[in-house]
């Protein structure tokens, strides 16, 4: 079963996709063909059906010049505290024992 939050996000994405397609004045059939889908499968995308491959979402995003958005979502977050801890735990150079004379 799909998580309610995920379903909500898919519905939002689907709504944005539909609005973007309509702003371009393209039919589902034409836009779907541009990303390699049948009208029926593209219709599922616009309904937020979770079985549509992520590759098609990326292809649609590329057509709409929104691929950068996915790259921002997938970018690693910089956590300054984590960086500090990693730096602190780095191996330090071994020192020689001093021989006292």
RAJO-V489845 format. One record per residue. N is the residue number from 1. PHI is phi in radians with two decimals (NA if undefined). Layout:
# RAJO-V489845
N/PHI
N/PHI
This chain:
# RAJO-V489845
1/NA
2/-1.48
3/-1.07
4/-1.09
5/-1.10
6/-1.14
7/-1.06
8/-1.13
9/-1.13
10/-1.08
11/-1.12
12/-1.14
13/-1.06
14/-1.08
15/-1.13
16/-1.13
17/-1.09
18/-1.07
19/-1.10
20/-1.15
21/-1.11
22/-1.15
23/-1.12
24/-1.50
25/1.03
26/-2.02
27/-1.38
28/-1.05
29/-1.10
30/-1.19
31/-1.14
32/-1.06
33/-1.11
34/-1.13
35/-1.81
36/1.54
37/-2.11
38/-1.35
39/-1.06
40/-1.12
41/-1.23
42/-1.10
43/-1.03
44/-1.12
45/-1.04
46/-1.25
47/-1.69
48/1.40
49/-1.19
50/-1.29
51/-1.49
52/-1.30
53/-1.04
54/-1.06
55/-1.04
56/-1.26
57/-1.13
58/-1.17
59/-1.10
60/-1.11
61/-1.12
62/-1.14
63/-1.07
64/-1.55
65/0.98
66/-2.15
67/-1.10
68/-1.00
69/-1.03
70/-1.14
71/-1.12
72/-1.19
73/-1.13
74/-1.54
75/-1.16
76/-1.24
77/-1.49
78/-1.59
79/-1.79
80/-1.08
81/-1.17
82/-1.14
83/-1.07
84/-1.08
85/-1.11
86/-1.10
87/-1.15
88/-1.16
89/-1.52
90/-1.05
91/-1.15
92/-1.71
93/-1.14
94/-1.23
95/-1.82
96/-1.42
97/-1.31
98/-1.51
99/-1.67
100/-1.50
101/-1.79
